[in-house]
């Protein structure tokens, strides 16, 4: 089950990356930032549960930075969804 959760988190992050590379989603959009925040948070939780401290650091910081960007994007008067 752990692997399924890990794969789901990774697919969310990769989905945002692919959408950005195909010019379907900008890096400052709510959707992109939310996908990064959620996907990396899932990966951080799994890394913590498995005791993988390097991966926990990477994914935890990535999730926190994405969360700050998401909050900033949501506070803007005209939010870009995609």
Secondary structure by P-SEA (a helix, b strand, c coil): caaaaaaaaaaaaaaaaaaaaacccccccaaaaaaaaaaaaaaaaaaaaacaaaaaaaaaaaaaaaaaaaaaaaaccccccc
